[in-house]
Structures are given as structure tokens and as C-alpha cells.
Amino acid sequence: MKIGIIGAMDIEVEELINSMENIKKETISKIDFYQGKLQGKDLVVAKSGVGKVQAALCTQTMILKYAPDTIINTGVAGSLSSDLDIADLVISDGVVQHDFDVSAFGKPVGMISEIDLIKIPCKKELVEKIEYSAKILEDTNVLVGTIASGDQFIASKEKKDYIVDNFNALCTEMEGAAIGHVCYINDVDFCIIRAMSDKADGSAHMDFPSFVEIAVDKSIKLINNFLRN
């Protein structure tokens, strides 16, 4: 079994890459892909870059070139729930694109025309395995639910409320739903793991630099637990 892991930023994947054995690097469409082993498992790891287009480009290339059985997107997100604090974890049971809107044509907000879905579901068995790997971490609050993606860094209460009201999402980021969309079309299992780095409100621009390293450390520990178990 081969597992693909995608992060948007260097800090989200560099520790995984540095821990891999028998690494082979290949650059395609200006994205570096690293093949190797970690915890005895075959991996391909890549930094996609920020945003939905970069995430989709990376995911489609990874699927066509390396044929992973499962793709996991790891990284950080802004909390949309009062039940989530900095470094708490969210595991997706499905993903939505909060900035996809063709409601002018009579479709619900968030409905993706080509697949007729608002929420793209994750495979239940994969979600349960990752949830177990998260809950054995010490001092970690873990929630499972909807993760919302859009090409925006959310830093206002108004936008935060819009995403919660329309999609009932637990957190928001900029890549996961694009990765889920591509995986769904290609019939590849996927799951999004997010550690909270900010509160997605008016303080987000101040929180993010301070807490991103703490959040990333938690998500990397989860990935290692998942591979181990």
C-alpha cells in the first residue's frame, strides 16, 4: 500500500521528508515529490503550495505519476468552533468549498456542478483509523466533521459566520476540498487532517505566526501514529 501525503507549506511536510528512508526526489510542474519509507510504509510526500489550484495540481500529478492508494492532506487551519482551541485536531468526514457559488443558476451555495455534491465524503474506515491515531495522542482534543476550503485566509467574523451558517464546518483552510475533489473524481481514498493555528477571526493574522509551529507538530505526530498503527 502506498500513501500520499500533501502539505501546503514547507513547515507542514519537511519533518516527514527528513524522517524518510531511501528517498527519491522528482520535480514535476515545479512541485517536488519525495518517494521513500517512513514507519515501514511506502510514501510519496509533496508540498503543493497554497490555494486550491496548487492543491489540485499536486494531487492530480501525484495520482497519475505515483498511484497512491490513499492521500492524506496534513496542515493547519483556522478554528470555526468554540470547542476547538490552538493545536486541537480536526479530522474530515467530508470537505466543502465555501467559495464555490453558482447559486445565480438555482444551485445551492457550495454545490459543485460537475459532481452534484456540496460535501465530498471521506471513506468511513479511513476516518476511523485516523481518529484512533489522533485520540491516542496525549492532551489532544479531536473532533471529526466538515472542513471548509476556499482561496481566502479567513480573518473576519462575518466570513467565519457565513461558513458556519452555510456549511456547519469545524475549521477553514485553503487546500483540503480541492484535494478531496480530485481524489473523489479519481476514486482515491482521502482524508484531511488539520491542527488549529488560529481562530479565523479578527486576530487570525496575529495568531497564525505564533502558533503554526505548535499546530504542525501535533499533526506530524498524528501522521506518524497513523503510519505506525
URSULCOR-V653238 format. One record per helix or strand of 2 or more residues. SS is the DSSP state (@ for helix, = for strand). FROM is the first residue (numbers start at 1). TO is the last residue. If there is no record, write none. Layout:
BEGIN
ss=SS from=FROM to=TO
ss=SS from=FROM to=TO
END
This chain:
BEGIN
ss== from=2 to=7
ss=@ from=10 to=19
ss== from=21 to=28
ss== from=31 to=38
ss== from=41 to=47
ss=@ from=52 to=66
ss== from=70 to=79
ss== from=89 to=97
ss=@ from=103 to=105
ss== from=120 to=121
ss=@ from=124 to=135
ss== from=142 to=149
ss=@ from=157 to=167
ss== from=171 to=173
ss=@ from=176 to=186
ss== from=189 to=198
ss=@ from=204 to=228
END
